[in-house]
Amino acid sequence: MDLDALDHQTFELLVGLLLVRGALTVTRTPARDTPFGPDFEAIDAQGTPVFVEVKHFRRSAVLPSSAVAQFIGEMARMRAQHPGAHAILATSSTLNQRARELAASGNLEVWDRHEVLRRLAEEPDVAPIVQDVAASRGRIDNALENLRAPATASRSEQLASGLRGLPAGRTHWREFETLGTRALTDIFSPQLGAPEVQSRTDDGLDIIDAIFPVRGTAPPWSIVRSEYRSRLAVAEFKNYVDAIGQRQVESIAQYLWHKAFRSFGLLLSRNGYDDSASLARRRAWLEADRLIVFLRDDDLIDMMRLREQGEEPFQVIDTQLEDFFRRLSP
Protein backbone atom coordinates (compact mmCIF):
# COMPACT_ATOMS: atom_id res chain seq x y z
CA MET A 1 0.00 0.00 0.00
CA ASP A 2 1.22 3.51 -0.85
CA LEU A 3 0.94 5.37 2.46
CA ASP A 4 1.69 8.67 0.73
CA ALA A 5 -1.50 8.32 -1.32
CA LEU A 6 -3.69 8.19 1.81
CA ASP A 7 -5.21 11.21 3.46
CA HIS A 8 -5.02 11.65 7.23
CA GLN A 9 -8.41 10.14 7.97
CA THR A 10 -7.77 7.05 5.88
CA PHE A 11 -4.40 6.56 7.56
CA GLU A 12 -6.18 6.79 10.94
CA LEU A 13 -8.50 3.99 9.81
CA LEU A 14 -5.51 1.90 8.78
CA VAL A 15 -3.87 2.38 12.19
CA GLY A 16 -7.15 1.62 13.95
CA LEU A 17 -7.55 -1.68 12.10
CA LEU A 18 -3.98 -2.64 12.98
CA LEU A 19 -4.67 -1.83 16.64
CA VAL A 20 -7.70 -4.11 16.64
CA ARG A 21 -5.73 -6.87 14.89
CA GLY A 22 -3.12 -6.43 17.63
CA ALA A 23 -5.67 -7.57 20.24
CA LEU A 24 -6.43 -4.10 21.58
CA THR A 25 -9.98 -3.09 22.47
CA VAL A 26 -10.63 0.41 21.12
CA THR A 27 -12.67 2.60 23.48
CA ARG A 28 -12.38 5.96 21.70
CA THR A 29 -11.78 6.89 18.07
CA PRO A 30 -10.44 10.17 16.63
CA ALA A 31 -12.45 13.36 17.11
CA ARG A 32 -12.65 15.59 14.06
CA ASP A 33 -12.71 18.86 16.04
CA THR A 34 -9.57 18.28 18.10
CA PRO A 35 -6.21 18.25 16.33
CA PHE A 36 -4.21 17.63 19.52
CA GLY A 37 -3.97 14.77 21.98
CA PRO A 38 -4.30 10.99 21.58
CA ASP A 39 -6.42 9.92 18.60
CA PHE A 40 -7.29 6.46 19.89
CA GLU A 41 -7.82 5.15 23.38
CA ALA A 42 -7.75 1.40 23.90
CA ILE A 43 -7.29 -1.34 26.49
CA ASP A 44 -4.95 -4.30 26.13
CA ALA A 45 -5.65 -7.87 27.23
CA GLN A 46 -4.40 -7.13 30.75
CA GLY A 47 -6.71 -4.11 31.11
CA THR A 48 -3.90 -1.56 30.72
CA PRO A 49 -4.94 1.73 29.07
CA VAL A 50 -3.30 2.44 25.72
CA PHE A 51 -3.18 5.91 24.15
CA VAL A 52 -2.36 6.26 20.46
CA GLU A 53 -1.31 9.40 18.61
CA VAL A 54 -1.51 9.29 14.78
CA LYS A 55 0.62 11.59 12.60
CA HIS A 56 0.33 11.41 8.82
CA PHE A 57 2.50 13.34 6.40
CA ARG A 58 2.53 12.71 2.68
CA ARG A 59 5.69 12.18 0.64
CA SER A 60 7.51 10.37 3.48
CA ALA A 61 8.28 13.49 5.48
CA VAL A 62 10.44 13.21 8.58
CA LEU A 63 8.29 13.58 11.70
CA PRO A 64 9.23 16.79 13.56
CA SER A 65 10.78 16.26 16.98
CA SER A 66 8.32 18.81 18.33
CA ALA A 67 5.42 16.43 17.58
CA VAL A 68 7.14 13.72 19.60
CA ALA A 69 7.85 16.12 22.46
CA GLN A 70 4.22 17.26 22.54
CA PHE A 71 2.92 13.69 22.80
CA ILE A 72 5.44 12.93 25.56
CA GLY A 73 4.11 15.88 27.56
CA GLU A 74 0.52 14.76 27.00
CA MET A 75 1.35 11.23 28.14
CA ALA A 76 3.19 12.43 31.23
CA ARG A 77 -0.06 14.12 32.30
CA MET A 78 -2.20 11.12 31.32
CA ARG A 79 0.03 8.74 33.29
CA ALA A 80 -0.54 10.84 36.38
CA GLN A 81 -4.13 9.58 36.20
CA HIS A 82 -3.47 6.23 34.52
CA PRO A 83 -0.24 4.85 36.05
CA GLY A 84 1.43 2.35 33.75
CA ALA A 85 -0.49 3.47 30.68
CA HIS A 86 1.06 2.45 27.36
CA ALA A 87 1.63 4.96 24.56
CA ILE A 88 1.96 4.39 20.81
CA LEU A 89 3.04 7.01 18.28
CA ALA A 90 1.96 5.87 14.80
CA THR A 91 3.18 7.80 11.77
CA SER A 92 3.50 7.40 8.02
CA SER A 93 6.81 9.24 8.28
CA THR A 94 10.28 8.33 9.43
CA LEU A 95 11.96 9.60 12.60
CA ASN A 96 15.42 11.11 12.86
CA GLN A 97 17.80 10.15 15.65
CA ARG A 98 16.74 13.03 17.87
CA ALA A 99 13.06 12.09 17.61
CA ARG A 100 13.84 8.43 18.40
CA GLU A 101 15.83 9.42 21.46
CA LEU A 102 12.94 11.58 22.64
CA ALA A 103 10.46 8.75 22.10
CA ALA A 104 12.63 6.35 24.09
CA SER A 105 13.01 8.84 26.94
CA GLY A 106 9.23 9.28 27.05
CA ASN A 107 8.55 5.52 26.97
CA LEU A 108 6.69 5.70 23.65
CA GLU A 109 6.31 2.73 21.33
CA VAL A 110 6.90 4.01 17.79
CA TRP A 111 5.14 2.73 14.71
CA ASP A 112 7.04 4.58 12.00
CA ARG A 113 6.55 4.13 8.27
CA HIS A 114 8.53 0.88 8.18
CA GLU A 115 6.75 -0.61 11.21
CA VAL A 116 3.30 0.25 9.82
CA LEU A 117 4.16 -1.41 6.52
CA ARG A 118 5.55 -4.46 8.35
CA ARG A 119 2.36 -4.86 10.37
CA LEU A 120 0.30 -4.32 7.24
CA ALA A 121 2.17 -7.14 5.50
CA GLU A 122 1.25 -9.46 8.38
CA GLU A 123 -2.45 -8.60 7.92
CA PRO A 124 -2.92 -8.87 4.11
CA ASP A 125 -6.69 -8.36 4.26
CA VAL A 126 -6.43 -4.94 5.96
CA ALA A 127 -5.26 -3.03 2.87
CA PRO A 128 -8.29 -4.06 0.73
CA ILE A 129 -10.62 -3.03 3.56
CA VAL A 130 -9.00 0.41 3.78
CA GLN A 131 -9.01 0.88 0.01
CA ASP A 132 -12.65 -0.16 -0.25
CA VAL A 133 -13.74 2.27 2.46
CA ALA A 134 -11.57 5.06 1.06
CA ALA A 135 -13.33 4.72 -2.29
CA SER A 136 -16.44 6.08 -0.59
CA ARG A 137 -15.39 9.07 1.52
CA GLY A 138 -18.67 9.18 3.42
CA ARG A 139 -17.96 5.78 4.96
CA ILE A 140 -14.70 6.68 6.73
CA ASP A 141 -16.31 8.07 9.89
CA ASN A 142 -18.62 5.09 10.17
CA ALA A 143 -15.73 2.68 9.68
CA LEU A 144 -13.71 4.40 12.40
CA GLU A 145 -16.69 4.40 14.76
CA ASN A 146 -17.24 0.69 14.13
CA LEU A 147 -13.77 -0.03 15.50
CA ARG A 148 -14.95 1.04 18.94
CA ALA A 149 -16.00 -1.77 21.27
CA PRO A 150 -19.33 -1.35 23.08
CA ALA A 151 -18.99 -0.14 26.65
CA THR A 152 -18.98 -3.02 29.13
CA ALA A 153 -19.44 -0.94 32.27
CA SER A 154 -21.14 2.34 33.02
CA ARG A 155 -18.60 4.98 33.95
CA SER A 156 -21.38 7.12 35.39
CA GLU A 157 -22.32 4.31 37.79
CA GLN A 158 -18.67 3.84 38.73
CA LEU A 159 -18.34 7.57 39.34
CA ALA A 160 -21.53 7.70 41.40
CA SER A 161 -20.33 4.77 43.49
CA GLY A 162 -16.95 6.40 44.03
CA LEU A 163 -18.47 9.68 45.13
CA ARG A 164 -20.96 7.98 47.46
CA GLY A 165 -18.15 6.09 49.12
CA LEU A 166 -15.97 9.17 49.59
CA PRO A 167 -16.68 11.09 52.83
CA ALA A 168 -16.65 14.87 52.67
CA GLY A 169 -14.07 16.54 54.88
CA ARG A 170 -10.44 17.57 55.10
CA THR A 171 -9.11 14.02 55.52
CA HIS A 172 -10.13 12.92 52.03
CA TRP A 173 -9.37 16.06 50.02
CA ARG A 174 -6.74 14.33 47.89
CA GLU A 175 -9.07 11.47 46.94
CA PHE A 176 -11.76 13.94 45.85
CA GLU A 177 -9.26 15.85 43.74
CA THR A 178 -8.05 12.64 42.08
CA LEU A 179 -11.57 11.36 41.43
CA GLY A 180 -12.79 14.72 40.12
CA THR A 181 -9.81 15.26 37.84
CA ARG A 182 -10.16 11.79 36.37
CA ALA A 183 -13.89 12.36 35.83
CA LEU A 184 -13.41 15.68 34.02
CA THR A 185 -10.72 14.08 31.84
CA ASP A 186 -13.00 11.18 30.88
CA ILE A 187 -16.02 13.44 30.31
CA PHE A 188 -14.39 16.04 28.07
CA SER A 189 -11.47 14.27 26.40
CA PRO A 190 -10.22 15.08 23.79
CA GLN A 191 -11.80 18.58 23.73
CA LEU A 192 -9.91 19.15 26.98
CA GLY A 193 -6.35 17.89 26.96
CA ALA A 194 -4.76 15.94 29.79
CA PRO A 195 -4.45 18.23 32.83
CA GLU A 196 -1.41 19.43 34.68
CA VAL A 197 -2.17 18.40 38.28
CA GLN A 198 -0.96 20.42 41.27
CA SER A 199 0.55 22.97 38.91
CA ARG A 200 2.76 25.64 40.45
CA THR A 201 2.63 29.18 39.02
CA ASP A 202 5.83 30.63 37.58
CA ASP A 203 6.39 32.86 40.61
CA GLY A 204 6.34 29.76 42.81
CA LEU A 205 3.71 31.17 45.16
CA ASP A 206 0.56 29.25 44.21
CA ILE A 207 -0.40 25.69 43.37
CA ILE A 208 -3.46 25.09 41.18
CA ASP A 209 -5.28 21.76 41.58
CA ALA A 210 -5.60 21.08 37.83
CA ILE A 211 -5.20 23.01 34.57
CA PHE A 212 -6.78 21.58 31.39
CA PRO A 213 -5.71 22.80 27.93
CA VAL A 214 -8.79 23.72 25.87
CA ARG A 215 -8.20 21.81 22.63
CA GLY A 216 -11.64 21.76 20.97
CA THR A 217 -11.82 23.66 17.69
CA ALA A 218 -15.61 23.38 17.45
CA PRO A 219 -18.38 24.37 19.89
CA PRO A 220 -18.82 24.27 22.78
CA TRP A 221 -15.19 24.47 23.90
CA SER A 222 -14.16 26.67 20.98
CA ILE A 223 -16.63 29.21 22.41
CA VAL A 224 -14.77 29.12 25.73
CA ARG A 225 -11.63 30.03 23.81
CA SER A 226 -13.26 32.81 21.79
CA GLU A 227 -15.91 34.37 24.07
CA TYR A 228 -14.03 34.06 27.34
CA ARG A 229 -10.50 34.23 25.86
CA SER A 230 -9.41 31.14 27.75
CA ARG A 231 -6.92 28.65 26.32
CA LEU A 232 -6.88 26.89 29.69
CA ALA A 233 -9.58 25.74 32.09
CA VAL A 234 -8.70 25.82 35.79
CA ALA A 235 -10.29 23.26 38.13
CA GLU A 236 -10.32 23.45 41.94
CA PHE A 237 -11.74 20.77 44.22
CA LYS A 238 -13.28 21.48 47.65
CA ASN A 239 -14.15 18.35 49.62
CA TYR A 240 -16.03 20.37 52.25
CA VAL A 241 -18.79 19.11 54.51
CA ASP A 242 -20.56 22.48 54.28
CA ALA A 243 -21.48 24.56 51.25
CA ILE A 244 -18.61 26.59 49.82
CA GLY A 245 -18.63 30.34 50.30
CA GLN A 246 -16.91 33.57 49.34
CA ARG A 247 -13.42 32.52 50.43
CA GLN A 248 -13.39 29.42 48.21
CA VAL A 249 -14.56 31.41 45.18
CA GLU A 250 -11.87 34.02 45.79
CA SER A 251 -9.34 31.21 46.05
CA ILE A 252 -9.95 29.98 42.49
CA ALA A 253 -10.45 33.52 41.19
CA GLN A 254 -6.86 34.41 42.05
CA TYR A 255 -5.67 31.80 39.51
CA LEU A 256 -7.78 33.24 36.69
CA TRP A 257 -6.02 35.93 34.68
CA HIS A 258 -6.88 37.06 31.16
CA LYS A 259 -3.25 37.83 30.24
CA ALA A 260 -2.47 34.14 30.73
CA PHE A 261 -5.58 33.22 28.68
CA ARG A 262 -6.76 31.50 31.85
CA SER A 263 -10.17 33.05 32.46
CA PHE A 264 -12.45 30.01 32.86
CA GLY A 265 -12.72 28.11 36.14
CA LEU A 266 -14.53 25.00 37.35
CA LEU A 267 -15.10 24.90 41.12
CA LEU A 268 -16.14 21.44 42.27
CA SER A 269 -17.63 20.87 45.72
CA ARG A 270 -19.66 18.23 47.53
CA ASN A 271 -22.56 20.24 48.94
CA GLY A 272 -23.16 23.25 46.74
CA TYR A 273 -22.55 26.91 47.46
CA ASP A 274 -24.07 29.66 49.59
CA ASP A 275 -25.17 33.22 48.79
CA SER A 276 -21.73 34.66 49.55
CA ALA A 277 -20.23 32.35 46.91
CA SER A 278 -22.75 33.58 44.33
CA LEU A 279 -21.91 37.20 45.10
CA ALA A 280 -18.18 36.53 44.91
CA ARG A 281 -18.60 34.82 41.53
CA ARG A 282 -20.60 37.81 40.26
CA ARG A 283 -17.88 40.21 41.38
CA ALA A 284 -15.13 38.10 39.78
CA TRP A 285 -16.87 38.34 36.41
CA LEU A 286 -17.89 42.00 36.53
CA GLU A 287 -14.58 43.31 37.82
CA ALA A 288 -12.03 41.08 36.08
CA ASP A 289 -13.77 38.92 33.40
CA ARG A 290 -13.14 35.79 35.47
CA LEU A 291 -15.85 33.22 34.81
CA ILE A 292 -16.43 30.51 37.42
CA VAL A 293 -18.73 27.50 37.09
CA PHE A 294 -19.98 25.67 40.21
CA LEU A 295 -20.19 21.87 39.91
CA ARG A 296 -21.45 19.34 42.43
CA ASP A 297 -21.39 15.54 42.60
CA ASP A 298 -24.69 15.27 40.72
CA ASP A 299 -23.39 17.53 37.95
CA LEU A 300 -20.34 15.31 37.40
CA ILE A 301 -22.52 12.21 37.26
CA ASP A 302 -24.97 13.86 34.86
CA MET A 303 -22.15 14.92 32.54
CA MET A 304 -20.65 11.44 32.56
CA ARG A 305 -24.06 9.97 31.76
CA LEU A 306 -24.51 12.37 28.84
CA ARG A 307 -21.09 11.41 27.52
CA GLU A 308 -22.07 7.73 27.63
CA GLN A 309 -25.29 8.46 25.76
CA GLY A 310 -23.47 10.28 22.98
CA GLU A 311 -24.89 13.64 24.06
CA GLU A 312 -22.98 16.85 24.79
CA PRO A 313 -21.93 16.94 28.50
CA PHE A 314 -21.14 20.65 28.29
CA GLN A 315 -24.87 21.36 28.32
CA VAL A 316 -24.78 21.00 32.13
CA ILE A 317 -22.29 23.87 32.25
CA ASP A 318 -24.07 25.84 29.55
CA THR A 319 -27.38 25.71 31.42
CA GLN A 320 -25.73 27.23 34.48
CA LEU A 321 -23.99 29.92 32.43
CA GLU A 322 -27.21 30.85 30.68
CA ASP A 323 -28.93 31.28 34.03
CA PHE A 324 -25.99 33.29 35.41
CA PHE A 325 -25.94 35.74 32.50
CA ARG A 326 -29.73 36.05 32.33
CA ARG A 327 -29.89 37.14 35.98
CA LEU A 328 -26.81 39.37 35.85
CA SER A 329 -27.40 43.08 36.43
CA PRO A 330 -25.06 46.12 36.30
C-alpha positions in Angstrom: 0.0 0.0 0.0 1.2 3.5 -0.9 0.9 5.4 2.5 1.7 8.7 0.7 -1.5 8.3 -1.3 -3.7 8.2 1.8 -5.2 11.2 3.5 -5.0 11.6 7.2 -8.4 10.1 8.0 -7.8 7.0 5.9 -4.4 6.6 7.6 -6.2 6.8 10.9 -8.5 4.0 9.8 -5.5 1.9 8.8 -3.9 2.4 12.2 -7.2 1.6 14.0 -7.5 -1.7 12.1 -4.0 -2.6 13.0 -4.7 -1.8 16.6 -7.7 -4.1 16.6 -5.7 -6.9 14.9 -3.1 -6.4 17.6 -5.7 -7.6 20.2 -6.4 -4.1 21.6 -10.0 -3.1 22.5 -10.6 0.4 21.1 -12.7 2.6 23.5 -12.4 6.0 21.7 -11.8 6.9 18.1 -10.4 10.2 16.6 -12.4 13.4 17.1 -12.6 15.6 14.1 -12.7 18.9 16.0 -9.6 18.3 18.1 -6.2 18.2 16.3 -4.2 17.6 19.5 -4.0 14.8 22.0 -4.3 11.0 21.6 -6.4 9.9 18.6 -7.3 6.5 19.9 -7.8 5.1 23.4 -7.7 1.4 23.9 -7.3 -1.3 26.5 -4.9 -4.3 26.1 -5.7 -7.9 27.2 -4.4 -7.1 30.8 -6.7 -4.1 31.1 -3.9 -1.6 30.7 -4.9 1.7 29.1 -3.3 2.4 25.7 -3.2 5.9 24.1 -2.4 6.3 20.5 -1.3 9.4 18.6 -1.5 9.3 14.8 0.6 11.6 12.6 0.3 11.4 8.8 2.5 13.3 6.4 2.5 12.7 2.7 5.7 12.2 0.6 7.5 10.4 3.5 8.3 13.5 5.5 10.4 13.2 8.6 8.3 13.6 11.7 9.2 16.8 13.6 10.8 16.3 17.0 8.3 18.8 18.3 5.4 16.4 17.6 7.1 13.7 19.6 7.9 16.1 22.5 4.2 17.3 22.5 2.9 13.7 22.8 5.4 12.9 25.6 4.1 15.9 27.6 0.5 14.8 27.0 1.4 11.2 28.1 3.2 12.4 31.2 -0.1 14.1 32.3 -2.2 11.1 31.3 0.0 8.7 33.3 -0.5 10.8 36.4 -4.1 9.6 36.2 -3.5 6.2 34.5 -0.2 4.8 36.0 1.4 2.4 33.8 -0.5 3.5 30.7 1.1 2.4 27.4 1.6 5.0 24.6 2.0 4.4 20.8 3.0 7.0 18.3 2.0 5.9 14.8 3.2 7.8 11.8 3.5 7.4 8.0 6.8 9.2 8.3 10.3 8.3 9.4 12.0 9.6 12.6 15.4 11.1 12.9 17.8 10.2 15.6 16.7 13.0 17.9 13.1 12.1 17.6 13.8 8.4 18.4 15.8 9.4 21.5 12.9 11.6 22.6 10.5 8.7 22.1 12.6 6.4 24.1 13.0 8.8 26.9 9.2 9.3 27.1 8.6 5.5 27.0 6.7 5.7 23.6 6.3 2.7 21.3 6.9 4.0 17.8 5.1 2.7 14.7 7.0 4.6 12.0 6.6 4.1 8.3 8.5 0.9 8.2 6.8 -0.6 11.2 3.3 0.3 9.8 4.2 -1.4 6.5 5.6 -4.5 8.4 2.4 -4.9 10.4 0.3 -4.3 7.2 2.2 -7.1 5.5 1.3 -9.5 8.4 -2.4 -8.6 7.9 -2.9 -8.9 4.1 -6.7 -8.4 4.3 -6.4 -4.9 6.0 -5.3 -3.0 2.9 -8.3 -4.1 0.7 -10.6 -3.0 3.6 -9.0 0.4 3.8 -9.0 0.9 0.0 -12.7 -0.2 -0.3 -13.7 2.3 2.5 -11.6 5.1 1.1 -13.3 4.7 -2.3 -16.4 6.1 -0.6 -15.4 9.1 1.5 -18.7 9.2 3.4 -18.0 5.8 5.0 -14.7 6.7 6.7 -16.3 8.1 9.9 -18.6 5.1 10.2 -15.7 2.7 9.7 -13.7 4.4 12.4 -16.7 4.4 14.8 -17.2 0.7 14.1 -13.8 0.0 15.5 -14.9 1.0 18.9 -16.0 -1.8 21.3 -19.3 -1.3 23.1 -19.0 -0.1 26.7 -19.0 -3.0 29.1 -19.4 -0.9 32.3 -21.1 2.3 33.0 -18.6 5.0 34.0 -21.4 7.1 35.4 -22.3 4.3 37.8 -18.7 3.8 38.7 -18.3 7.6 39.3 -21.5 7.7 41.4 -20.3 4.8 43.5 -16.9 6.4 44.0 -18.5 9.7 45.1 -21.0 8.0 47.5 -18.1 6.1 49.1 -16.0 9.2 49.6 -16.7 11.1 52.8 -16.7 14.9 52.7 -14.1 16.5 54.9 -10.4 17.6 55.1 -9.1 14.0 55.5 -10.1 12.9 52.0 -9.4 16.1 50.0 -6.7 14.3 47.9 -9.1 11.5 46.9 -11.8 13.9 45.8 -9.3 15.9 43.7 -8.1 12.6 42.1 -11.6 11.4 41.4 -12.8 14.7 40.1 -9.8 15.3 37.8 -10.2 11.8 36.4 -13.9 12.4 35.8 -13.4 15.7 34.0 -10.7 14.1 31.8 -13.0 11.2 30.9 -16.0 13.4 30.3 -14.4 16.0 28.1 -11.5 14.3 26.4 -10.2 15.1 23.8 -11.8 18.6 23.7 -9.9 19.1 27.0 -6.4 17.9 27.0 -4.8 15.9 29.8 -4.5 18.2 32.8 -1.4 19.4 34.7 -2.2 18.4 38.3 -1.0 20.4 41.3 0.6 23.0 38.9 2.8 25.6 40.5 2.6 29.2 39.0 5.8 30.6 37.6 6.4 32.9 40.6 6.3 29.8 42.8 3.7 31.2 45.2 0.6 29.3 44.2 -0.4 25.7 43.4 -3.5 25.1 41.2 -5.3 21.8 41.6 -5.6 21.1 37.8 -5.2 23.0 34.6 -6.8 21.6 31.4 -5.7 22.8 27.9 -8.8 23.7 25.9 -8.2 21.8 22.6 -11.6 21.8 21.0 -11.8 23.7 17.7 -15.6 23.4 17.4 -18.4 24.4 19.9 -18.8 24.3 22.8 -15.2 24.5 23.9 -14.2 26.7 21.0 -16.6 29.2 22.4 -14.8 29.1 25.7 -11.6 30.0 23.8 -13.3 32.8 21.8 -15.9 34.4 24.1 -14.0 34.1 27.3 -10.5 34.2 25.9 -9.4 31.1 27.8 -6.9 28.6 26.3 -6.9 26.9 29.7 -9.6 25.7 32.1 -8.7 25.8 35.8 -10.3 23.3 38.1 -10.3 23.4 41.9 -11.7 20.8 44.2 -13.3 21.5 47.7 -14.2 18.4 49.6 -16.0 20.4 52.2 -18.8 19.1 54.5 -20.6 22.5 54.3 -21.5 24.6 51.2 -18.6 26.6 49.8 -18.6 30.3 50.3 -16.9 33.6 49.3 -13.4 32.5 50.4 -13.4 29.4 48.2 -14.6 31.4 45.2 -11.9 34.0 45.8 -9.3 31.2 46.1 -10.0 30.0 42.5 -10.5 33.5 41.2 -6.9 34.4 42.0 -5.7 31.8 39.5 -7.8 33.2 36.7 -6.0 35.9 34.7 -6.9 37.1 31.2 -3.3 37.8 30.2 -2.5 34.1 30.7 -5.6 33.2 28.7 -6.8 31.5 31.9 -10.2 33.1 32.5 -12.5 30.0 32.9 -12.7 28.1 36.1 -14.5 25.0 37.4 -15.1 24.9 41.1 -16.1 21.4 42.3 -17.6 20.9 45.7 -19.7 18.2 47.5 -22.6 20.2 48.9 -23.2 23.3 46.7 -22.5 26.9 47.5 -24.1 29.7 49.6 -25.2 33.2 48.8 -21.7 34.7 49.6 -20.2 32.4 46.9 -22.8 33.6 44.3 -21.9 37.2 45.1 -18.2 36.5 44.9 -18.6 34.8 41.5 -20.6 37.8 40.3 -17.9 40.2 41.4 -15.1 38.1 39.8 -16.9 38.3 36.4 -17.9 42.0 36.5 -14.6 43.3 37.8 -12.0 41.1 36.1 -13.8 38.9 33.4 -13.1 35.8 35.5 -15.9 33.2 34.8 -16.4 30.5 37.4 -18.7 27.5 37.1 -20.0 25.7 40.2 -20.2 21.9 39.9 -21.5 19.3 42.4 -21.4 15.5 42.6 -24.7 15.3 40.7 -23.4 17.5 37.9 -20.3 15.3 37.4 -22.5 12.2 37.3 -25.0 13.9 34.9 -22.2 14.9 32.5 -20.6 11.4 32.6 -24.1 10.0 31.8 -24.5 12.4 28.8 -21.1 11.4 27.5 -22.1 7.7 27.6 -25.3 8.5 25.8 -23.5 10.3 23.0 -24.9 13.6 24.1 -23.0 16.9 24.8 -21.9 16.9 28.5 -21.1 20.7 28.3 -24.9 21.4 28.3 -24.8 21.0 32.1 -22.3 23.9 32.3 -24.1 25.8 29.6 -27.4 25.7 31.4 -25.7 27.2 34.5 -24.0 29.9 32.4 -27.2 30.9 30.7 -28.9 31.3 34.0 -26.0 33.3 35.4 -25.9 35.7 32.5 -29.7 36.1 32.3 -29.9 37.1 36.0 -26.8 39.4 35.9 -27.4 43.1 36.4 -25.1 46.1 36.3 
